[in-house]
Amino acid sequence: MPIYEYRCEDCAKDSSILVRSPKTAAAPQCEHCGSAKVSRKISAVARKRSVGDVVGEYGSDLGGGSIRDPRQVGHWVEKRFEQFGVDLPKSTRDLIDSARDGVLPPELDI
């Protein structure tokens, strides 16, 4: 069941419409003003970036304190604890895992 996106010619707002069956779908209408003057948009797509993608774009050398991508911070912390032979505290592990899932702690949420 695709979700189609439309731009309203009257109010210039976007609407997302779930289409259960293209054969029985009603004519699209703007969900904001009800106008039938809508044109279909090309939907944005997303792709999850792998660690390899990030390293390929930003490099893996974090020497000199230069971190060009925030996703590298957790990796850097893990490597430093490993380098010094210290176990990573559970609270730090939880923060890193949450950040990788896109959840920042409230004090860092900007």
DSSP file (Angstrom, degrees, kcal/mol; ACC not computed):
  #  RESIDUE AA STRUCTURE BP1 BP2  ACC     N-H-->O    O-->H-N    N-H-->O    O-->H-N    TCO  KAPPA ALPHA  PHI   PSI    X-CA   Y-CA   Z-CA
    1    1 A M              0   0    0      0, 0.0    19,-0.2     0, 0.0     2,-0.1   0.000 360.0 360.0 360.0 105.0    0.0    0.0    0.0
    2    2 A P        -     0   0    0      0, 0.0    17,-2.8     0, 0.0     2,-0.6  -0.397 360.0-138.7 -78.9 155.0    1.9    3.1   -1.2
    3    3 A I  E     -A   18   0A   0     15,-0.2     2,-0.3    -2,-0.1    15,-0.2  -0.969  21.6-158.6-109.9 119.5    1.6    6.5    0.3
    4    4 A Y  E     -A   17   0A   0     13,-2.9    13,-3.3    -2,-0.6     2,-0.4  -0.759   4.8-143.5 -99.4 146.0    1.5    9.2   -2.4
    5    5 A E  E     -A   16   0A   0     36,-0.4    36,-3.1    -2,-0.3     2,-0.3  -0.902  17.3-173.1-111.4 138.6    2.4   12.8   -1.8
    6    6 A Y  E     -AB  15  40A   0      9,-2.8     9,-2.6    -2,-0.4     2,-0.5  -0.947  17.8-142.1-130.0 148.6    0.7   15.7   -3.4
    7    7 A R  E     -AB  14  39A   0     32,-2.8    32,-2.2    -2,-0.3     2,-0.3  -0.955  23.5-131.7-110.1 127.9    1.2   19.4   -3.5
    8    8 A C  E  >  - B   0  38A   0      5,-2.6     4,-1.1    -2,-0.5    30,-0.2  -0.625   6.7-155.7 -80.7 131.8   -1.9   21.6   -3.4
    9    9 A E  T  4 S+     0   0    0     28,-3.2    -1,-0.1    -2,-0.3    29,-0.1   0.718  92.3  48.4 -77.8 -21.4   -2.0   24.4   -6.1
   10   10 A D  T  4 S+     0   0    0     27,-0.5    -1,-0.1     3,-0.1    28,-0.1   0.929 129.4  14.9 -85.1 -49.5   -4.4   26.5   -3.9
   11   11 A C  T  4 S-     0   0    0      2,-0.1    -2,-0.1    24,-0.0     3,-0.1   0.497  91.1-132.0-106.7  -4.7   -2.7   26.5   -0.5
   12   12 A A     <  +     0   0    0     -4,-1.1     2,-0.3     1,-0.2    -3,-0.1   0.705  61.3 132.8  62.3  22.9    0.8   25.2   -1.5
   13   13 A K        -     0   0    0      1,-0.0    -5,-2.6    -6,-0.0     2,-0.3  -0.701  55.3-118.1-101.2 158.1    0.8   22.6    1.3
   14   14 A D  E     -A    7   0A   0     -2,-0.3     2,-0.4    -7,-0.2    -7,-0.2  -0.707  24.1-166.0 -95.9 145.7    1.8   18.9    1.0
   15   15 A S  E     -A    6   0A   0     -9,-2.6    -9,-2.8    -2,-0.3     2,-0.5  -0.982  10.6-149.1-129.0 142.5   -0.6   16.0    1.6
   16   16 A S  E     -A    5   0A   0     -2,-0.4     2,-0.5   -11,-0.2   -11,-0.2  -0.957  17.4-169.5-111.1 126.6    0.3   12.4    2.1
   17   17 A I  E     -A    4   0A   0    -13,-3.3   -13,-2.9    -2,-0.5     2,-0.4  -0.967  16.8-140.1-125.2 123.6   -2.4   10.0    0.9
   18   18 A L  E     -A    3   0A   0     -2,-0.5     2,-0.6   -15,-0.2   -15,-0.2  -0.672  17.0-159.0 -78.6 126.4   -2.5    6.2    1.6
   19   19 A V        -     0   0    0    -17,-2.8     6,-0.0    -2,-0.4    -2,-0.0  -0.922  13.6-177.9-112.9 110.2   -3.7    4.3   -1.5
   20   20 A R  S    S+     0   0    0     -2,-0.6    -1,-0.2     1,-0.3     3,-0.1   0.887  79.8   4.7 -74.0 -39.3   -5.0    0.9   -0.6
   21   21 A S    >>  -     0   0    0      1,-0.1     3,-0.8   -20,-0.1     4,-0.8  -0.922  61.4-149.0-147.7 118.6   -5.8    0.0   -4.3
   22   22 A P  T 34 S+     0   0    0      0, 0.0     3,-0.3     0, 0.0    -1,-0.1   0.807  99.0  58.3 -57.9 -29.1   -4.9    2.2   -7.2
   23   23 A K  T 34 S+     0   0    0      1,-0.2    -3,-0.0    -3,-0.1     0, 0.0   0.841 116.4  31.1 -71.0 -32.8   -8.0    0.8   -9.1
   24   24 A T  T <4 S+     0   0    0     -3,-0.8    -1,-0.2     2,-0.0     2,-0.1   0.300  88.6 129.7-108.5   8.7  -10.5    1.9   -6.5
   25   25 A A     <  -     0   0    0     -4,-0.8     2,-0.1    -3,-0.3    -6,-0.1  -0.396  55.8-126.7 -69.2 137.5   -8.7    5.0   -5.2
   26   26 A A        -     0   0    0      1,-0.1    -1,-0.1    -2,-0.1     3,-0.1  -0.385  42.1 -80.2 -74.7 160.2  -10.8    8.2   -5.0
   27   27 A A        -     0   0    0      1,-0.1    -1,-0.1    -2,-0.1     2,-0.0  -0.406  59.0-105.2 -60.7 134.8   -9.5   11.4   -6.6
   28   28 A P        -     0   0    0      0, 0.0     2,-0.3     0, 0.0    10,-0.2  -0.328  39.7-171.6 -67.6 144.5   -6.9   12.9   -4.3
   29   29 A Q        -     0   0    0      8,-0.1     2,-0.2    -3,-0.1     7,-0.2  -0.967  33.5 -96.4-133.0 150.9   -7.8   16.0   -2.3
   30   30 A C     >  -     0   0    0      5,-3.0     4,-1.4    -2,-0.3   -16,-0.1  -0.483  25.4-149.6 -65.2 128.8   -5.7   18.4   -0.2
   31   31 A E  T  4 S+     0   0    0     -2,-0.2    -1,-0.2     1,-0.2   -16,-0.1   0.590  93.7  49.8 -76.7  -8.6   -6.0   17.3    3.4
   32   32 A H  T  4 S+     0   0    0      3,-0.1    -1,-0.2   -19,-0.1    -2,-0.0   0.867 131.6   6.1 -95.5 -45.6   -5.6   21.0    4.5
   33   33 A C  T  4 S-     0   0    0      2,-0.1    -2,-0.2   -20,-0.1    -3,-0.0   0.504  91.7-120.2-119.6  -7.6   -8.0   22.9    2.4
   34   34 A G     <  +     0   0    0     -4,-1.4    -3,-0.1     1,-0.2     2,-0.0   0.488  57.2 153.1  83.4   2.5  -10.0   20.2    0.5
   35   35 A S        -     0   0    0      1,-0.1    -5,-3.0    -6,-0.1    -1,-0.2  -0.325  42.7-150.5 -67.4 147.0   -9.0   21.4   -2.9
   36   36 A A  S    S+     0   0    0     -7,-0.2     2,-1.9     1,-0.1    -1,-0.1   0.443  73.6 100.9 -93.0  -2.5   -8.9   18.9   -5.8
   37   37 A K        +     0   0    0     -7,-0.0   -28,-3.2     2,-0.0   -27,-0.5  -0.559  53.6 136.3 -84.3  77.6   -6.2   20.9   -7.5
   38   38 A V  E     -B    8   0A   0     -2,-1.9     2,-0.4   -30,-0.2   -30,-0.2  -0.929  39.7-155.4-125.0 148.4   -3.2   18.8   -6.5
   39   39 A S  E     -B    7   0A   0    -32,-2.2   -32,-2.8    -2,-0.4     2,-0.2  -0.968  28.4-108.4-123.9 142.9   -0.2   17.5   -8.3
   40   40 A R  E     -B    6   0A   0     -2,-0.4   -34,-0.3   -34,-0.2     2,-0.2  -0.446  32.9-151.2 -72.8 136.7    1.7   14.4   -7.4
   41   41 A K        -     0   0    0    -36,-3.1     2,-0.7    -2,-0.2   -36,-0.4  -0.646  22.9-107.6-101.4 160.4    5.2   14.9   -6.0
   42   42 A I        -     0   0    0     -2,-0.2     2,-0.1   -38,-0.1   -38,-0.0  -0.818  44.7-126.3 -84.8 121.5    8.2   12.7   -6.2
   43   43 A S        -     0   0    0     -2,-0.7     2,-0.2     1,-0.1   -39,-0.0  -0.364  17.4-113.9 -72.8 146.6    8.6   11.3   -2.7
   44   44 A A        -     0   0    0     -2,-0.1     2,-0.3     1,-0.0    -1,-0.1  -0.496  30.6-150.8 -73.8 148.2   11.8   11.6   -0.8
   45   45 A V        -     0   0    0     -2,-0.2     2,-0.4     2,-0.0    -1,-0.0  -0.872   3.8-152.2-119.3 155.7   13.6    8.4   -0.1
   46   46 A A        -     0   0    0     -2,-0.3     2,-0.4     2,-0.0     0, 0.0  -0.946   6.0-167.9-126.7 148.8   15.9    7.5    2.8
   47   47 A R        -     0   0    0     -2,-0.4     2,-0.2     0, 0.0    -2,-0.0  -0.991  24.6-124.0-137.8 128.7   18.7    5.1    3.0
   48   48 A K        -     0   0    0     -2,-0.4     2,-0.4     1,-0.1    -2,-0.0  -0.516  27.8-132.9 -71.2 134.1   20.4    3.9    6.2
   49   49 A R        -     0   0    0     -2,-0.2     2,-0.1     4,-0.0    -1,-0.1  -0.743  15.9-141.6 -92.0 134.1   24.1    4.6    6.2
   50   50 A S     >  -     0   0    0     -2,-0.4     4,-2.0     1,-0.1     5,-0.2  -0.368  29.2-104.3 -84.0 169.0   26.4    1.8    7.2
   51   51 A V  H  > S+     0   0    0      1,-0.2     4,-2.8     2,-0.2     5,-0.2   0.891 124.8  55.9 -58.6 -39.3   29.6    2.2    9.2
   52   52 A G  H  > S+     0   0    0      1,-0.2     4,-2.5     2,-0.2    -1,-0.2   0.879 105.0  51.7 -61.2 -38.9   31.5    1.6    6.0
   53   53 A D  H  > S+     0   0    0      2,-0.2     4,-1.9     1,-0.2    -1,-0.2   0.931 112.3  45.4 -62.2 -45.9   29.5    4.5    4.3
   54   54 A V  H  X S+     0   0    0     -4,-2.0     4,-3.2     2,-0.2     5,-0.5   0.930 114.8  46.9 -65.2 -46.2   30.4    6.9    7.2
   55   55 A V  H  X S+     0   0    0     -4,-2.8     4,-2.4     1,-0.2    -1,-0.2   0.896 111.3  53.1 -62.9 -39.4   34.1    5.8    7.2
   56   56 A G  H  < S+     0   0    0     -4,-2.5    -1,-0.2    -5,-0.2    -2,-0.2   0.866 117.4  36.8 -62.9 -36.6   34.2    6.1    3.4
   57   57 A E  H  < S+     0   0    0     -4,-1.9    -2,-0.2    -5,-0.1    -1,-0.2   0.882 134.4  20.8 -83.1 -40.8   32.9    9.7    3.5
   58   58 A Y  H  < S-     0   0    0     -4,-3.2    -3,-0.2    -5,-0.2    -2,-0.2   0.540 103.9-121.6-109.3  -9.6   34.6   11.0    6.7
   59   59 A G     <  -     0   0    0     -4,-2.4    -1,-0.1    -5,-0.5     9,-0.1   0.019  13.1-108.1  84.7 161.9   37.5    8.7    7.1
   60   60 A S  S    S+     0   0    0     -4,-0.1     2,-0.8    -5,-0.1    -1,-0.1   0.552  84.7 101.4-105.8 -10.5   38.3    6.5   10.1
   61   61 A D        +     0   0    0      1,-0.2     5,-0.0    -6,-0.1     0, 0.0  -0.664  39.2 173.1 -80.9 113.2   41.3    8.4   11.5
   62   62 A L    >   +     0   0    0     -2,-0.8     3,-0.9     5,-0.1     4,-0.2   0.165  30.4 136.0-103.4  16.8   40.0   10.4   14.5
   63   63 A G  G >   +     0   0    0      1,-0.2     3,-0.9     2,-0.2    -2,-0.0  -0.203  56.7  36.4 -63.3 156.7   43.5   11.5   15.5
   64   64 A G  G 3  S-     0   0    0      1,-0.2    -1,-0.2     3,-0.0     3,-0.1   0.567 122.7 -81.9  78.2   9.4   44.0   15.2   16.5
   65   65 A G  G <  S+     0   0    0     -3,-0.9     2,-0.8     1,-0.2    -1,-0.2   0.630  88.0 142.1  74.0  11.8   40.6   15.5   18.2
   66   66 A S    <   +     0   0    0     -3,-0.9     2,-0.6    -4,-0.2    -1,-0.2  -0.791  22.3 174.1 -94.2 112.0   38.9   16.1   14.9
   67   67 A I        +     0   0    0     -2,-0.8    -5,-0.1     1,-0.1     6,-0.0  -0.960   5.9 177.6-116.6 113.3   35.5   14.4   14.7
   68   68 A R        +     0   0    0     -2,-0.6    -1,-0.1     1,-0.2     3,-0.0   0.560  69.9  41.8 -94.3  -8.8   33.7   15.4   11.5
   69   69 A D  S >  S-     0   0    0      1,-0.1     3,-2.3   -11,-0.1     4,-0.3  -0.985  72.5-139.9-139.6 127.0   30.6   13.3   12.0
   70   70 A P  T >> S+     0   0    0      0, 0.0     3,-1.4     0, 0.0     4,-0.5   0.751  99.7  69.6 -59.5 -23.2   28.8   12.9   15.3
   71   71 A R  H 3> S+     0   0    0      1,-0.3     4,-0.6     2,-0.2     3,-0.2   0.700  91.5  62.2 -67.5 -15.9   28.2    9.2   14.6
   72   72 A Q  H <> S+     0   0    0     -3,-2.3     4,-2.7     1,-0.2    -1,-0.3   0.653  82.9  79.1 -81.8 -15.1   32.0    8.7   15.1
   73   73 A V  H <> S+     0   0    0     -3,-1.4     4,-2.6    -4,-0.3     5,-0.2   0.935  93.5  47.3 -59.9 -48.4   31.9    9.9   18.7
   74   74 A G  H  X S+     0   0    0     -4,-0.5     4,-2.5     1,-0.2    -1,-0.2   0.902 112.9  49.3 -60.5 -41.2   30.6    6.5   20.0
   75   75 A H  H  X S+     0   0    0     -4,-0.6     4,-2.4     2,-0.2    -1,-0.2   0.915 111.0  50.3 -63.0 -42.8   33.2    4.6   18.0
   76   76 A W  H  X S+     0   0    0     -4,-2.7     4,-2.3     2,-0.2    -2,-0.2   0.919 110.8  48.9 -61.9 -45.0   35.9    6.9   19.3
   77   77 A V  H  X S+     0   0    0     -4,-2.6     4,-2.3     1,-0.2     5,-0.2   0.926 111.0  50.4 -61.7 -45.4   34.8    6.4   23.0
   78   78 A E  H  X S+     0   0    0     -4,-2.5     4,-2.3     1,-0.2    -1,-0.2   0.923 111.4  48.4 -58.3 -44.9   34.7    2.6   22.5
   79   79 A K  H  X S+     0   0    0     -4,-2.4     4,-2.9     1,-0.2    -1,-0.2   0.886 109.9  51.5 -64.9 -39.3   38.2    2.6   21.0
   80   80 A R  H  X S+     0   0    0     -4,-2.3     4,-2.0     2,-0.2    -1,-0.2   0.927 110.9  47.0 -66.5 -43.3   39.6    4.8   23.8
   81   81 A F  H  <>S+     0   0    0     -4,-2.3     5,-2.5     1,-0.2     4,-0.4   0.921 115.5  46.9 -61.8 -42.5   38.2    2.5   26.6
   82   82 A E  H ><5S+     0   0    0     -4,-2.3     3,-1.1    -5,-0.2    -2,-0.2   0.918 109.8  53.5 -64.0 -43.5   39.5   -0.5   24.7
   83   83 A Q  H 3<5S+     0   0    0     -4,-2.9    -1,-0.2     1,-0.3    -2,-0.2   0.868 113.1  42.8 -60.0 -38.8   42.9    1.1   24.2
   84   84 A F  T 3<5S-     0   0    0     -4,-2.0    -1,-0.3    -5,-0.2    -2,-0.2   0.411 112.0-118.9 -91.5   2.7   43.3    1.8   27.9
   85   85 A G  T < 5 +     0   0    0     -3,-1.1     2,-0.4    -4,-0.4    -3,-0.2   0.808  66.7 138.3  68.7  30.1   42.0   -1.6   28.9
   86   86 A V      < -     0   0    0     -5,-2.5    -1,-0.2    -6,-0.2     2,-0.2  -0.891  56.7-115.4-111.0 137.8   39.0   -0.2   30.8
   87   87 A D        -     0   0    0     -2,-0.4     3,-0.0    -3,-0.1    -5,-0.0  -0.486  32.4-114.5 -69.7 138.4   35.6   -1.7   30.7
   88   88 A L        -     0   0    0     -2,-0.2    -1,-0.1     1,-0.1     5,-0.0  -0.607  35.5-116.2 -72.2 122.9   33.0    0.5   29.2
   89   89 A P     >  -     0   0    0      0, 0.0     4,-2.5     0, 0.0     3,-0.3  -0.275  18.0-121.0 -60.9 147.6   30.4    1.5   31.9
   90   90 A K  H  > S+     0   0    0      1,-0.2     4,-2.7     2,-0.2     5,-0.2   0.874 112.9  55.4 -57.8 -39.4   26.9    0.2   31.2
   91   91 A S  H  > S+     0   0    0      1,-0.2     4,-1.9     2,-0.2    -1,-0.2   0.885 109.9  46.0 -63.2 -38.1   25.5    3.8   31.3
   92   92 A T  H  > S+     0   0    0     -3,-0.3     4,-2.5     2,-0.2    -2,-0.2   0.908 111.6  51.4 -69.7 -42.2   28.0    4.8   28.6
   93   93 A R  H  X S+     0   0    0     -4,-2.5     4,-2.6     1,-0.2    -2,-0.2   0.916 110.1  50.1 -58.6 -44.0   27.2    1.7   26.5
   94   94 A D  H  X S+     0   0    0     -4,-2.7     4,-2.5     1,-0.2    -1,-0.2   0.902 110.4  49.7 -62.7 -42.1   23.4    2.6   26.8
   95   95 A L  H  X S+     0   0    0     -4,-1.9     4,-2.5     2,-0.2    -2,-0.2   0.925 112.4  47.0 -62.6 -44.7   24.1    6.2   25.7
   96   96 A I  H  X S+     0   0    0     -4,-2.5     4,-2.1     2,-0.2    -2,-0.2   0.933 114.1  47.0 -63.3 -46.5   26.1    5.1   22.7
   97   97 A D  H  X S+     0   0    0     -4,-2.6     4,-1.2     1,-0.2    -1,-0.2   0.899 113.0  49.2 -63.5 -40.7   23.5    2.5   21.7
   98   98 A S  H  <>S+     0   0    0     -4,-2.5     5,-2.9    -5,-0.2     3,-0.4   0.918 110.0  51.1 -64.2 -43.4   20.6    4.9   22.1
   99   99 A A  H ><5S+     0   0    0     -4,-2.5     3,-1.4     1,-0.2    -1,-0.2   0.884 107.0  53.8 -62.4 -38.2   22.4    7.6   20.0
  100  100 A R  H 3<5S+     0   0    0     -4,-2.1    -1,-0.2     1,-0.3    -2,-0.2   0.788 107.3  52.1 -66.3 -26.1   23.0    5.0   17.2
  101  101 A D  T 3<5S-     0   0    0     -4,-1.2    -1,-0.3    -3,-0.4    -2,-0.2   0.410 127.0-103.3 -87.5   1.4   19.3    4.4   17.3
  102  102 A G  T < 5S+     0   0    0     -3,-1.4     2,-0.6     1,-0.2    -3,-0.2   0.590  83.3 124.8  90.7  11.6   18.7    8.1   16.9
  103  103 A V      < -     0   0    0     -5,-2.9    -1,-0.2    -6,-0.2    -2,-0.2  -0.913  40.7-166.0-109.3 113.4   17.7    8.9   20.6
  104  104 A L        -     0   0    0     -2,-0.6     5,-0.1    -3,-0.1    -9,-0.0  -0.691  30.8-100.8 -94.4 149.7   19.8   11.5   22.2
  105  105 A P    >>  -     0   0    0      0, 0.0     3,-2.1     0, 0.0     4,-1.1  -0.366  39.0-109.7 -62.6 149.6   19.8   12.1   26.0
  106  106 A P  T 34 S+     0   0    0      0, 0.0     3,-0.4     0, 0.0    -2,-0.1   0.835 118.0  57.5 -53.0 -36.5   17.6   15.1   27.0
  107  107 A E  T 34 S+     0   0    0      1,-0.2    -3,-0.0     3,-0.0     0, 0.0   0.700 114.3  38.7 -71.0 -16.4   20.6   17.3   27.9
  108  108 A L  T <4 S+     0   0    0     -3,-2.1     2,-0.7     2,-0.0    -1,-0.2   0.492  84.8 115.6-106.2  -7.0   22.0   16.8   24.4
  109  109 A D     <        0   0    0     -4,-1.1    -6,-0.0    -3,-0.4     0, 0.0  -0.514 360.0 360.0 -70.1 110.6   18.7   17.0   22.4
  110  110 A I              0   0    0     -2,-0.7    -1,-0.2     0, 0.0    -3,-0.0   0.388 360.0 360.0-113.3 360.0   19.0   20.1   20.3
